Amino acid sequence: MLVAAAVLEGAAGVLGIAGLALCTMAVASVTRQRVAKMEIPPSELARQQFGRFRAATSAGVSAWRTMPSGPPVDGLRPEREASRR
């Protein structure tokens, strides 16, 4: 009975690995097809998004640096005033 259980466990392991390999190949194939149908290559798309990210970040930093440091008028600057002390 112990030998039969070991054989069944081994067969289940082999079938599991085969299923995992088959699933991985199917996902890779679908991914390749999707990338091939894209109008813009993924590297160019990433480059565009990174450019947008950099522009938004520099705009935010610029707005934060040019914020007036007088007394808070609308209650939005108490954290900044406290951080300067």
N, CA, C and O of each residue as an XYZ file, in Angstrom:
340
protein
N       0.821     -1.189      0.000
C       0.000      0.000      0.000
C       0.873      1.265      0.000
O       0.550      2.261     -0.646
N       1.985      1.196      0.741
C       2.885      2.342      0.804
C       3.544      2.593     -0.551
O       3.703      3.744     -0.959
N       3.917      1.547     -1.235
C       4.536      1.671     -2.562
C       3.531      2.251     -3.549
O       3.883      3.119     -4.347
N       2.290      1.788     -3.507
C       1.262      2.307     -4.413
C       1.019      3.790     -4.163
O       0.827      4.559     -5.105
N       1.027      4.186     -2.905
C       0.835      5.604     -2.572
C       1.999      6.440     -3.105
O       1.789      7.531     -3.634
N       3.217      5.934     -2.966
C       4.393      6.655     -3.458
C       4.341      6.788     -4.975
O       4.679      7.841     -5.517
N       3.928      5.744     -5.653
C       3.821      5.794     -7.118
C       2.769      6.817     -7.536
O       2.994      7.601     -8.458
N       1.631      6.810     -6.867
C       0.572      7.779     -7.191
C       1.018      9.214     -6.908
O       0.712     10.123     -7.681
N       1.738      9.420     -5.804
C       2.272     10.749     -5.491
C       3.250     11.206     -6.582
O       3.216     12.358     -7.014
N       4.102     10.309     -7.011
C       5.049     10.642     -8.074
C       4.344     10.978     -9.378
O       4.712     11.932    -10.062
N       3.331     10.191     -9.719
C       2.570     10.455    -10.948
C       1.848     11.798    -10.852
O       1.785     12.540    -11.832
N       1.301     12.113     -9.672
C       0.618     13.392     -9.486
C       1.604     14.556     -9.630
O       1.277     15.598    -10.198
N       2.808     14.357     -9.106
C       3.831     15.400     -9.226
C       4.209     15.650    -10.675
O       4.340     16.796    -11.105
N       4.383     14.570    -11.424
C       4.740     14.688    -12.844
C       3.615     15.383    -13.618
O       3.865     16.266    -14.438
N       2.375     14.970    -13.342
C       1.239     15.609    -14.022
C       1.120     17.089    -13.638
O       0.791     17.925    -14.479
N       1.384     17.406    -12.382
C       1.337     18.805    -11.939
C       2.377     19.653    -12.631
O       2.084     20.767    -13.066
N       3.583     19.142    -12.738
C       4.660     19.878    -13.421
C       4.332     20.039    -14.900
O       4.575     21.096    -15.482
N       3.779     18.986    -15.512
C       3.406     19.071    -16.929
C       2.303     20.119    -17.129
O       2.333     20.877    -18.099
N       1.343     20.158    -16.222
C       0.274     21.155    -16.310
C       0.808     22.561    -16.140
O       0.388     23.475    -16.849
N       1.721     22.741    -15.217
C       2.335     24.053    -15.006
C       3.111     24.500    -16.243
O       3.041     25.664    -16.639
N       3.849     23.576    -16.849
C       4.606     23.907    -18.057
C       3.662     24.281    -19.200
O       3.912     25.243    -19.926
N       2.596     23.533    -19.354
C       1.625     23.822    -20.415
C       0.975     25.184    -20.209
O       0.812     25.952    -21.158
N       0.607     25.477    -18.977
C      -0.001     26.771    -18.668
C       0.981     27.915    -18.935
O       0.596     28.945    -19.488
N       2.232     27.742    -18.549
C       3.255     28.765    -18.776
C       3.450     29.024    -20.265
O       3.574     30.175    -20.682
N       3.478     27.967    -21.067
C       3.637     28.139    -22.518
C       2.428     28.866    -23.121
O       2.587     29.686    -24.025
N       1.234     28.569    -22.630
C       0.033     29.227    -23.153
C       0.044     30.713    -22.822
O      -0.291     31.538    -23.671
N       0.427     31.063    -21.597
C       0.484     32.476    -21.209
C       1.560     33.207    -22.015
O       1.344     34.340    -22.446
N       2.705     32.576    -22.219
C       3.774     33.195    -23.007
C       3.324     33.409    -24.443
O       3.639     34.443    -25.032
N       2.600     32.468    -25.019
C       2.122     32.599    -26.387
C       1.122     33.749    -26.522
O       1.195     34.542    -27.461
N       0.196     33.828    -25.577
C      -0.797     34.913    -25.617
C      -0.106     36.258    -25.439
O      -0.470     37.235    -26.094
N       0.883     36.315    -24.563
C       1.608     37.567    -24.345
C       2.357     37.988    -25.597
O       2.336     39.164    -25.962
N       3.015     37.050    -26.259
C       3.725     37.363    -27.509
C       2.775     37.887    -28.573
O       3.093     38.851    -29.269
N       1.602     37.258    -28.705
C       0.620     37.709    -29.685
C       0.124     39.116    -29.372
O      -0.046     39.933    -30.277
N      -0.106     39.397    -28.095
C      -0.602     40.720    -27.716
C       0.446     41.789    -27.980
O       0.117     42.865    -28.480
N       1.702     41.511    -27.652
C       2.780     42.470    -27.888
C       2.948     42.708    -29.387
O       3.211     43.834    -29.809
N       2.800     41.658    -30.194
C       2.946     41.801    -31.643
C       1.846     42.672    -32.234
O       2.069     43.341    -33.243
N       0.653     42.679    -31.621
C      -0.458     43.483    -32.130
C      -0.436     44.931    -31.654
O      -1.216     45.752    -32.138
N       0.448     45.254    -30.713
C       0.497     46.616    -30.164
C       0.999     47.594    -31.221
O       1.921     47.288    -31.977
N       0.381     48.777    -31.265
C       0.815     49.809    -32.210
C       2.148     50.412    -31.789
O       2.993     50.716    -32.630
N       2.329     50.584    -30.484
C       3.563     51.153    -29.944
C       4.290     50.047    -29.189
O       3.678     49.365    -28.368
N       5.573     49.855    -29.445
C       6.318     48.817    -28.718
C       6.325     49.113    -27.211
O       6.301     50.277    -26.811
N       6.357     48.086    -26.390
C       6.340     48.296    -24.942
C       7.463     49.195    -24.429
O       7.255     49.965    -23.491
N       8.643     49.107    -25.027
C       9.748     49.953    -24.563
C       9.456     51.427    -24.821
O       9.763     52.277    -23.985
N       8.866     51.733    -25.971
C       8.512     53.121    -26.282
C       7.386     53.604    -25.376
O       7.399     54.751    -24.929
N       6.421     52.749    -25.105
C       5.322     53.094    -24.216
C       5.852     53.394    -22.812
O       5.418     54.354    -22.177
N       6.778     52.585    -22.335
C       7.387     52.818    -21.024
C       8.155     54.133    -21.019
O       8.107     54.869    -20.033
N       8.861     54.440    -22.100
C       9.613     55.689    -22.202
C       8.671     56.889    -22.154
O       8.976     57.886    -21.500
N       7.523     56.806    -22.843
C       6.540     57.894    -22.819
C       5.975     58.092    -21.417
O       5.873     59.220    -20.937
N       5.610     56.994    -20.765
C       5.045     57.092    -19.417
C       6.063     57.649    -18.431
O       5.704     58.419    -17.540
N       7.323     57.272    -18.579
C       8.361     57.791    -17.695
C       8.545     59.287    -17.921
O       8.769     60.031    -16.966
N       8.454     59.736    -19.171
C       8.535     61.173    -19.448
C       7.394     61.930    -18.793
O       7.604     63.008    -18.237
N       6.189     61.380    -18.853
C       5.045     62.009    -18.184
C       5.258     62.050    -16.674
O       4.950     63.047    -16.022
N       5.783     60.965    -16.131
C       6.054     60.898    -14.700
C       7.053     61.973    -14.284
O       6.851     62.658    -13.282
N       8.123     62.119    -15.049
C       9.137     63.131    -14.730
C       8.576     64.528    -14.814
O       8.888     65.368    -13.970
N       7.737     64.806    -15.831
C       7.133     66.136    -15.969
C       6.208     66.435    -14.801
O       6.237     67.539    -14.258
N       5.393     65.473    -14.408
C       4.480     65.682    -13.287
C       5.245     65.868    -11.983
O       4.868     66.696    -11.153
N       6.312     65.104    -11.800
C       7.106     65.233    -10.585
C       7.779     66.591    -10.509
O       7.758     67.233     -9.458
N       8.371     67.036    -11.595
C       9.044     68.344    -11.561
C       8.042     69.475    -11.387
O       8.354     70.478    -10.745
N       6.836     69.333    -11.949
C       5.817     70.359    -11.744
C       5.388     70.407    -10.280
O       5.207     71.489     -9.722
N       5.228     69.255     -9.665
C       4.852     69.217     -8.255
C       5.929     69.786     -7.357
O       5.629     70.528     -6.422
N       7.189     69.447     -7.628
C       8.298     69.977     -6.834
C       8.389     71.486     -7.009
O       8.605     72.211     -6.039
N       8.226     71.959     -8.226
C       8.273     73.391     -8.491
C       7.152     74.117     -7.763
O       7.383     75.175     -7.178
N       5.947     73.569     -7.787
C       4.823     74.189     -7.093
C       5.066     74.203     -5.584
O       4.735     75.181     -4.914
N       5.634     73.137     -5.053
C       5.891     73.084     -3.611
C       6.950     74.096     -3.214
O       6.828     74.752     -2.180
N       7.994     74.227     -4.033
C       9.078     75.163     -3.697
C       8.657     76.610     -3.820
O       9.174     77.458     -3.093
N       7.747     76.917     -4.706
C       7.341     78.309     -4.905
C       6.129     78.683     -4.054
O       5.603     79.788     -4.190
N       5.677     77.784     -3.180
C       4.545     78.090     -2.332
C       4.952     79.190     -1.352
O       6.021     79.105     -0.747
N       4.116     80.225     -1.185
C       4.485     81.311     -0.263
C       4.650     80.778      1.164
O       3.984     79.826      1.572
N       5.549     81.415      1.903
C       5.832     80.930      3.251
C       5.246     81.826      4.324
O       5.639     81.731      5.487
N       4.323     82.685      3.963
C       3.669     83.555      4.944
C       2.729     82.774      5.832
O       2.697     81.544      5.792
N       1.951     83.503      6.645
C       1.005     82.802      7.525
C      -0.036     82.047      6.712
O      -0.431     82.508      5.641
N      -0.487     80.900      7.198
C      -1.468     80.114      6.443
C      -2.789     80.865      6.302
O      -3.369     81.329      7.283
N      -3.241     80.971      5.074
C      -4.477     81.686      4.795
C      -5.652     80.713      4.739
O      -6.742     81.010      5.228
N      -5.421     79.569      4.147
C      -6.516     78.633      3.936
C      -6.351     77.333      4.725
O      -7.079     76.369      4.487
N      -5.418     77.301      5.644
C      -5.243     76.107      6.461
C      -4.498     74.986      5.767
O      -4.472     73.868      6.283
N      -3.888     75.240      4.611
C      -3.205     74.181      3.862
C      -1.706     74.147      4.111
O      -1.031     73.226      3.652
N      -1.160     75.144      4.838
C       0.280     75.200      5.003
C       0.799     74.973      6.415
O       1.991     75.195      6.623
N       0.027     74.557      7.393
C       0.625     74.431      8.716
C       1.721     73.372      8.787
O       2.660     73.542      9.565
N       1.649     72.285      8.011
C       2.683     71.266      8.038
C       4.013     71.822      7.507
O       5.080     71.514      8.037
N       3.932     72.626      6.474
C       5.158     73.181      5.899
C       5.799     74.148      6.864
O       7.022     74.160      7.004
N       5.003     74.958      7.530
C       5.548     75.910      8.488
C       6.202     75.161      9.655
O       7.260     75.569     10.134
N       5.592     74.090     10.105
C       6.142     73.328     11.216
C       7.432     72.640     10.805
O       8.328     72.475     11.632
N       7.547     72.233      9.547
C       8.760     71.539      9.114
C       9.938     72.483      8.949
O      11.077     72.016      8.928
N       9.725     73.769      8.831
C      10.823     74.740      8.666
C      11.468     75.087      9.993
O      12.575     75.625     10.004
N      10.825     74.802     11.101
C      11.362     75.202     12.417
C      12.445     74.290     12.876
O      13.000     74.485     13.957
